[in-house]
Amino acid sequence: MNRCILLPISLVIAVAMQTPLFAADAPLKELLAKPILDAMAVQNEVQAFCDARVPKVPQAASKEEWEKLAAKMRAETLEKVVFRGEAAKWRDAPGKVEWLETVEGGDGYKLKKLRYEALPGLWIPALLYEPEKLDGKHAVFLNVNGHDGKGKAAVYKQTRCINFAKRGIITLNVEWFGMGQLRSAGFSHPMLNQIDLCGSSGLATFYLAMSRGIDLLLKNENADPSRVGVSGLSGGGWQTIIISSLDTRVTLTNPVAGYSSFRTRIFNHSDLGDSEQTPVDLATTADYAHLTAMLAPRVALLTYNQKDECCFAAPHALQPLLDASGPIYKLFGKEENLHSHVNYDPGTHNFEKDNRQALYKVIGQHWYSGNANYSADEIACDKEIKTADQLNVELPADNLDLHQIALRLASGLPQAPPPPKDGKELSAWQVDARKRLAGVIAFHPWEVEAAKINDEVSDGVQVTRWKLKINKEWTVPAVELAPADAKSTVLLIADGGRGAAEEKIKKLLHEKVRVVVLEPYMFGESNIKNRAYLFALLVSAVGERPLGVQTSQVAAAARWLKKEHGGSVRLEAVGPRTSLIALCAAGLEMDSLSGVGTEGELASLKQIIEQNNTVDRTPEQFCFGLLQQFDIPHLKALSTRP
């Protein structure tokens, strides 16, 4: 009798003490860690993805045809890229100029300190180098600078300004965001993307800083509007091509080591630019090759350095730009207006004497032709160089920076009212909101071709590794873990990749849930090895969105899983980044996803700005215009099932 009693008790004890699935960390960790993708697979795919979306320079049979094309590209770039959202109001607002003290310059010129508004409340410190003898009309020049902490006080920039003034050119030396007097965290260039998140163009702040400078120069009673020049090194070279291509008041331009075509950058990673170099949607209206061609027939000097250790080295950057612009200058019969210069000594990233003298020479050819007194030799001015303190321009204590602009914009967003709580009103709202969200994030209903890589059984769990070929462009790794009697399916994504989701996976497996761990673009194996966030910016520049790519991949995987195993799929996310992706996917993929669960989600998209997050850390969170249309409560309401 005792034996009969003991047998069921022992069975109960055996069941109660049964070793749980993956009791030790090592087996599951090792299973998840096994690589699925080739090391460079995603790197190559993101390059091909972007390359396929960079437009080619259109062909024109006549200068009249080109003028129409250029006018269209210029107008579309200004409307669809530069002046989106509140930026259109900034453009139309009157800009204030305040003239301050005049200080001793040097032989032949005066130095006037001033500040001007790029947009209401954001003041730019500047210096006007004005020739002492102003008789008649004089050429004017805007000198911008790049990523040099010395800003407007950089010796090579002061030297250029002084030499222009001594040649009779009225010259404006402006400070750049994040440099010199504006060198602060709030002016760092990734703040641009915080403004983008609010649905207004962060690029506009950079553009207006330049265009207002030209406005200021041309208001000088001695300014000659037929002779307006711009020049700058590196980020200053970028500024130069942007303003010169889009503002036809510029008649002579000299970008120095400042840019290359997007197509060149894709395969020369030193050229991949940061936020302002790679603005949202620019490549949908004009690549930098187009912008260079749009300079025609005006005078252009493209300067590059042979051994540039920073970026845009002459051997790969220059020729594609000449190939794009040369035929256009020929259409106008103005081949002599397109110049190029390659610096060999020192050949590094510079705007030193050789490069400056190349510019003086071009200025002489086109603005001082026939003037026997004009010389392209640099005028020595070492004793006239001033310290940063001497060039300091007083700014208002409450001067706005880029971060503060983003905070102000975010405070009134989203524009849409809170979503309905339930019923028919919610359903109707979801239909409209789904269309809007798909447009904002550039969502695609992509197809999947699944390839099984290998499978194995471990601790009673069937482990299958997959390569999901999505839209024939992306290869996304997935690990499927299925207990023998799986009752349902969860698609799992995690900020830390599949290795960071062990505890979540164990819990689901013990609940008899099949778990498919997916690593969408920028996570785990799908995070590219070289300059990941710069490529994310490029994805946005060609008209796509990192968030849209990720959401489209997750939704495609959900549709595949439903077809593969039958029944709907629940989506789970661990971390704020993937939680945002999950909410978007659940809101857009209604048929295959039965619901969504998130851990560590943001309470509001405004936290991204309030906590001063930056695009280099969480690229998908800076989706242009997302906060303008939606916040987290809206996305949750969109993912609600009947």
LINPE-V762759 format. One record per pair of residues at least 6 apart in sequence whose C-alpha atoms are under 7 Angstrom apart, sorted by the first residue. I is the first residue (numbers start at 1). J is the second residue. D is the distance in whole Angstrom. If there is no record, write none. Layout:
I_J_D + I_J_D
//
This chain:
21_459_6 + 21_510_7 + 22_28_6 + 22_459_6 + 29_499_6 + 32_498_6 + 32_499_6 + 33_499_6 + 36_477_6 + 37_477_7 + 37_525_7 + 42_526_6 + 42_528_6 + 43_528_5 + 43_529_7 + 45_473_6 + 45_474_6 + 47_266_6 + 49_473_7 + 50_539_6 + 50_542_6 + 51_263_6 + 51_266_7 + 53_542_6 + 54_263_7 + 54_283_6 + 54_287_7 + 54_542_6 + 55_283_7 + 55_287_7 + 57_289_7 + 57_290_6 + 57_324_7 + 60_66_5 + 62_331_6 + 63_331_5 + 63_332_6 + 70_294_6 + 73_285_6 + 73_286_6 + 74_246_6 + 76_285_6 + 77_282_7 + 77_285_6 + 81_201_7 + 81_280_7 + 81_281_6 + 81_282_6 + 82_201_6 + 82_203_6 + 82_204_5 + 83_201_6 + 83_204_6 + 84_200_5 + 84_201_5 + 85_199_6 + 85_200_4 + 85_201_7 + 86_200_5 + 87_200_6 + 87_201_6 + 87_204_6 + 90_119_5 + 90_120_7 + 95_116_7 + 95_117_5 + 95_118_7 + 95_119_6 + 95_120_7 + 96_116_6 + 96_117_5 + 97_115_6 + 97_116_4 + 97_117_7 + 98_114_6 + 98_115_5 + 98_116_6 + 99_113_6 + 99_114_4 + 99_115_7 + 100_113_5 + 100_114_5 + 101_112_6 + 101_113_6 + 102_111_6 + 102_112_4 + 102_113_6 + 103_111_5 + 103_112_6 + 104_110_6 + 104_111_6 + 105_111_5 + 106_384_6 + 108_131_6 + 108_132_5 + 108_166_6 + 109_129_6 + 109_130_5 + 109_131_4 + 109_132_5 + 109_165_6 + 109_166_7 + 110_129_6 + 110_130_5 + 110_131_6 + 110_132_6 + 111_127_7 + 111_128_6 + 111_129_5 + 111_130_6 + 112_127_6 + 112_128_5 + 112_129_7 + 113_126_6 + 113_127_5 + 113_128_6 + 113_393_6 + 114_125_6 + 114_126_5 + 114_127_6 + 114_393_7 + 115_123_6 + 115_124_5 + 115_125_5 + 115_126_6 + 116_123_5 + 116_124_5 + 116_125_7 + 117_123_4 + 117_124_6 + 118_124_7 + 118_205_7 + 118_208_5 + 118_209_5 + 118_212_6 + 121_399_6 + 121_400_6 + 122_399_6 + 122_400_5 + 122_401_7 + 123_399_6 + 124_175_6 + 125_174_6 + 125_175_6 + 125_393_6 + 126_172_7 + 126_173_6 + 126_174_4 + 126_175_6 + 127_172_6 + 127_173_5 + 127_174_7 + 128_171_6 + 128_172_5 + 128_173_6 + 129_161_7 + 129_165_6 + 129_170_6 + 129_171_5 + 129_172_6 + 130_165_6 + 130_170_5 + 130_171_7 + 131_165_5 + 131_166_7 + 131_168_5 + 131_169_7 + 131_170_6 + 134_222_7 + 136_222_6 + 137_222_5 + 137_223_5 + 137_224_5 + 138_168_7 + 138_169_6 + 138_170_7 + 138_222_6 + 138_223_5 + 138_224_5 + 139_169_5 + 139_170_6 + 139_223_6 + 139_224_5 + 139_227_5 + 139_228_6 + 140_169_5 + 140_170_5 + 140_171_6 + 140_217_7 + 140_223_6 + 140_224_7 + 140_227_6 + 140_228_5 + 140_229_6 + 141_169_7 + 141_170_6 + 141_171_5 + 141_172_6 + 141_228_6 + 141_229_4 + 141_230_6 + 142_171_6 + 142_172_5 + 142_173_6 + 142_214_7 + 142_229_6 + 142_230_5 + 142_231_7 + 143_172_6 + 143_173_5 + 143_174_7 + 143_230_6 + 143_231_5 + 143_232_6 + 144_173_7 + 144_174_6 + 144_231_6 + 144_232_5 + 144_236_5 + 145_151_7 + 145_176_7 + 145_232_5 + 145_233_6 + 145_235_6 + 145_236_4 + 146_233_6 + 146_234_5 + 146_235_4 + 146_236_4 + 147_179_7 + 147_235_6 + 148_179_6 + 149_179_5 + 149_180_5 + 150_179_6 + 150_180_5 + 151_175_6 + 151_176_7 + 151_179_5 + 151_180_4 + 152_173_6 + 152_174_6 + 152_175_5 + 152_180_6 + 153_387_7 + 153_388_5 + 153_391_7 + 155_385_7 + 156_351_7 + 156_352_6 + 158_385_7 + 159_381_7 + 160_356_7 + 161_171_6 + 163_378_7 + 163_379_6 + 164_171_7 + 165_171_6 + 176_182_7 + 177_183_7 + 177_187_5 + 177_188_7 + 178_184_6 + 178_187_5 + 178_188_5 + 178_189_7 + 186_401_5 + 186_402_6 + 186_403_5 + 187_401_5 + 187_402_5 + 187_403_7 + 189_275_6 + 189_276_7 + 190_275_6 + 190_614_6 + 190_615_6 + 191_402_6 + 191_403_6 + 191_614_7 + 192_202_4 + 192_203_7 + 192_275_7 + 192_402_7 + 193_202_6 + 193_615_7 + 193_622_6 + 194_406_6 + 194_609_6 + 194_622_7 + 195_201_6 + 195_202_5 + 195_406_5 + 196_202_5 + 196_622_7 + 196_624_5 + 196_625_6 + 197_622_5 + 197_623_6 + 197_624_5 + 197_625_5 + 197_626_6 + 197_627_6 + 198_409_6 + 198_410_6 + 198_624_7 + 198_625_5 + 198_626_7 + 198_627_5 + 198_628_5 + 199_624_6 + 199_625_4 + 199_626_7 + 199_628_5 + 203_276_6 + 203_279_7 + 207_243_7 + 210_243_7 + 217_223_7 + 218_225_7 + 226_251_7 + 227_251_6 + 228_249_7 + 228_250_5 + 228_251_5 + 228_252_6 + 229_250_6 + 229_251_6 + 229_252_5 + 229_253_6 + 230_240_6 + 230_252_7 + 230_253_5 + 230_254_6 + 231_237_7 + 231_240_6 + 231_253_6 + 231_254_5 + 231_255_6 + 232_240_6 + 232_254_7 + 232_255_6 + 232_256_6 + 233_255_7 + 233_256_5 + 233_257_6 + 233_258_6 + 233_351_6 + 234_256_6 + 234_257_5 + 234_258_4 + 235_258_6 + 236_258_7 + 237_255_4 + 237_256_5 + 237_257_6 + 237_258_4 + 237_259_7 + 238_255_7 + 238_258_5 + 238_259_6 + 238_277_7 + 240_253_7 + 240_254_7 + 240_255_5 + 241_255_6 + 244_250_6 + 244_253_7 + 244_295_7 + 245_291_5 + 245_292_7 + 245_294_6 + 245_295_5 + 251_298_5 + 251_299_6 + 252_298_6 + 252_299_5 + 252_300_6 + 253_299_6 + 253_300_5 + 253_301_6 + 254_300_6 + 254_301_5 + 254_302_6 + 254_303_7 + 255_302_6 + 255_303_6 + 256_302_7 + 256_303_5 + 256_304_6 + 257_303_6 + 257_304_5 + 257_305_7 + 257_312_6 + 258_312_7 + 259_312_6 + 260_288_6 + 260_312_6 + 260_317_5 + 261_287_6 + 261_288_5 + 261_289_5 + 262_287_6 + 262_288_7 + 264_317_7 + 265_271_5 + 265_272_5 + 270_310_7 + 270_311_5 + 271_311_5 + 271_312_5 + 272_534_6 + 273_534_7 + 274_534_6 + 275_537_7 + 278_537_6 + 278_538_6 + 278_541_6 + 279_541_6 + 280_540_5 + 280_541_4 + 281_540_6 + 281_541_4 + 281_542_5 + 281_543_5 + 282_541_5 + 282_542_7 + 283_541_6 + 283_542_5 + 284_542_6 + 284_543_6 + 289_321_5 + 289_324_6 + 292_321_7 + 292_325_6 + 293_324_6 + 293_325_4 + 293_328_6 + 296_328_7 + 296_329_5 + 297_329_6 + 297_332_6 + 297_334_6 + 297_337_7 + 298_337_6 + 299_337_5 + 299_338_6 + 300_337_6 + 300_338_5 + 300_339_6 + 301_338_6 + 301_339_5 + 301_340_5 + 302_339_6 + 302_340_5 + 302_341_6 + 303_340_6 + 303_341_5 + 303_342_6 + 304_313_6 + 304_314_5 + 304_318_7 + 304_341_6 + 304_342_5 + 304_343_6 + 305_313_6 + 305_314_5 + 305_342_5 + 305_343_5 + 305_344_6 + 305_347_5 + 305_348_6 + 305_349_6 + 306_313_6 + 306_314_5 + 306_315_6 + 306_342_6 + 306_343_6 + 306_344_6 + 306_347_5 + 306_348_7 + 307_313_6 + 307_347_5 + 307_348_5 + 308_347_6 + 308_348_4 + 308_349_5 + 309_348_6 + 309_349_6 + 310_349_6 + 314_342_7 + 329_335_5 + 343_354_7 + 343_355_7 + 357_376_6 + 357_377_6 + 357_378_6 + 360_376_5 + 361_376_5 + 364_374_7 + 364_376_7 + 368_374_7 + 407_609_7 + 407_610_7 + 410_606_6 + 413_627_6 + 413_628_6 + 414_627_6 + 414_628_5 + 414_629_5 + 414_630_6 + 414_631_6 + 415_628_6 + 415_629_6 + 416_629_6 + 418_634_7 + 419_426_7 + 419_634_6 + 419_637_7 + 420_426_5 + 430_638_6 + 434_587_7 + 434_588_6 + 440_625_7 + 440_626_6 + 441_545_6 + 441_547_6 + 441_548_5 + 441_623_7 + 442_544_6 + 442_545_6 + 442_548_5 + 443_548_5 + 443_549_7 + 443_551_7 + 443_552_6 + 444_552_5 + 445_552_6 + 445_556_7 + 446_470_6 + 446_471_5 + 446_552_7 + 446_556_6 + 447_470_6 + 447_471_5 + 447_556_6 + 448_468_6 + 448_469_6 + 448_470_5 + 448_471_6 + 448_556_6 + 448_560_7 + 449_468_6 + 449_469_5 + 449_470_7 + 450_466_7 + 450_467_6 + 450_468_5 + 450_469_6 + 451_466_6 + 451_467_5 + 451_468_6 + 452_465_6 + 452_466_5 + 452_467_6 + 453_465_5 + 453_466_5 + 453_467_7 + 454_464_6 + 454_465_6 + 455_463_5 + 455_464_4 + 455_465_6 + 456_462_6 + 456_463_5 + 456_464_7 + 457_463_6 + 460_483_6 + 460_484_7 + 461_481_6 + 461_482_5 + 461_483_5 + 461_484_7 + 462_481_6 + 462_482_5 + 462_483_6 + 463_479_7 + 463_480_6 + 463_481_5 + 463_482_7 + 464_479_6 + 464_480_5 + 464_481_7 + 465_478_6 + 465_479_5 + 465_480_6 + 466_477_6 + 466_478_5 + 466_479_6 + 467_475_6 + 467_476_6 + 467_477_5 + 467_478_6 + 468_475_5 + 468_476_5 + 468_477_6 + 469_475_5 + 469_476_6 + 470_553_7 + 476_519_6 + 476_520_6 + 476_526_7 + 477_518_6 + 477_519_6 + 478_516_6 + 478_517_5 + 478_518_5 + 478_519_7 + 479_516_6 + 479_517_5 + 479_518_7 + 480_515_6 + 480_516_4 + 480_517_6 + 481_514_6 + 481_515_5 + 481_516_6 + 482_514_4 + 482_515_6 + 483_509_6 + 483_512_6 + 483_514_6 + 485_512_6 + 486_512_5 + 486_513_5 + 486_514_5 + 487_512_6 + 487_513_6 + 488_513_5 + 488_514_6 + 489_513_6 + 489_514_5 + 489_515_6 + 489_569_5 + 489_570_6 + 490_513_7 + 490_514_6 + 490_515_5 + 490_516_6 + 490_569_6 + 490_570_5 + 490_571_6 + 490_572_7 + 491_515_6 + 491_516_5 + 491_517_6 + 491_569_7 + 491_570_6 + 491_571_5 + 491_572_6 + 492_515_7 + 492_516_6 + 492_517_5 + 492_518_6 + 492_571_6 + 492_572_5 + 492_573_6 + 493_517_6 + 493_518_5 + 493_519_6 + 493_572_6 + 493_573_5 + 493_574_7 + 493_578_6 + 494_500_7 + 494_501_6 + 494_573_5 + 494_574_5 + 494_575_6 + 494_578_6 + 495_523_7 + 495_574_6 + 495_575_5 + 495_577_6 + 495_578_6 + 496_523_7 + 496_524_7 + 497_519_6 + 497_523_5 + 497_524_4 + 498_517_6 + 498_519_7 + 498_524_7 + 505_515_7 + 519_525_7 + 519_526_6 + 520_526_6 + 520_550_6 + 520_553_6 + 520_554_7 + 521_527_6 + 521_550_6 + 522_528_7 + 533_616_5 + 533_619_6 + 536_546_6 + 536_619_6 + 539_545_6 + 539_546_6 + 540_546_7 + 545_623_7 + 546_620_5 + 547_581_7 + 547_620_5 + 547_623_7 + 550_581_7 + 551_581_6 + 551_584_6 + 551_585_5 + 554_585_7 + 555_585_6 + 555_589_6 + 558_569_6 + 558_592_6 + 558_593_7 + 559_592_5 + 562_568_6 + 562_569_6 + 562_592_6 + 568_592_5 + 568_593_6 + 568_594_6 + 569_592_6 + 569_593_5 + 569_594_6 + 570_593_5 + 570_594_5 + 570_595_5 + 570_596_6 + 571_582_7 + 571_593_7 + 571_595_6 + 571_596_5 + 571_597_6 + 572_596_6 + 572_597_5 + 572_598_6 + 573_579_5 + 573_582_6 + 573_597_6 + 573_598_5 + 573_599_6 + 574_598_6 + 574_599_5 + 574_600_6 + 575_599_6 + 575_600_5 + 575_601_6 + 576_600_5 + 576_601_4 + 576_602_6 + 579_598_5 + 579_599_7 + 579_601_5 + 582_596_7 + 583_635_6 + 583_636_6 + 583_639_6 + 584_635_7 + 586_593_6 + 586_595_7 + 586_596_6 + 586_639_5 + 587_635_7 + 587_638_5 + 587_639_4 + 595_641_7 + 603_632_6 + 604_631_6 + 604_632_5 + 605_627_6 + 605_631_6 + 605_632_6 + 615_622_6
//
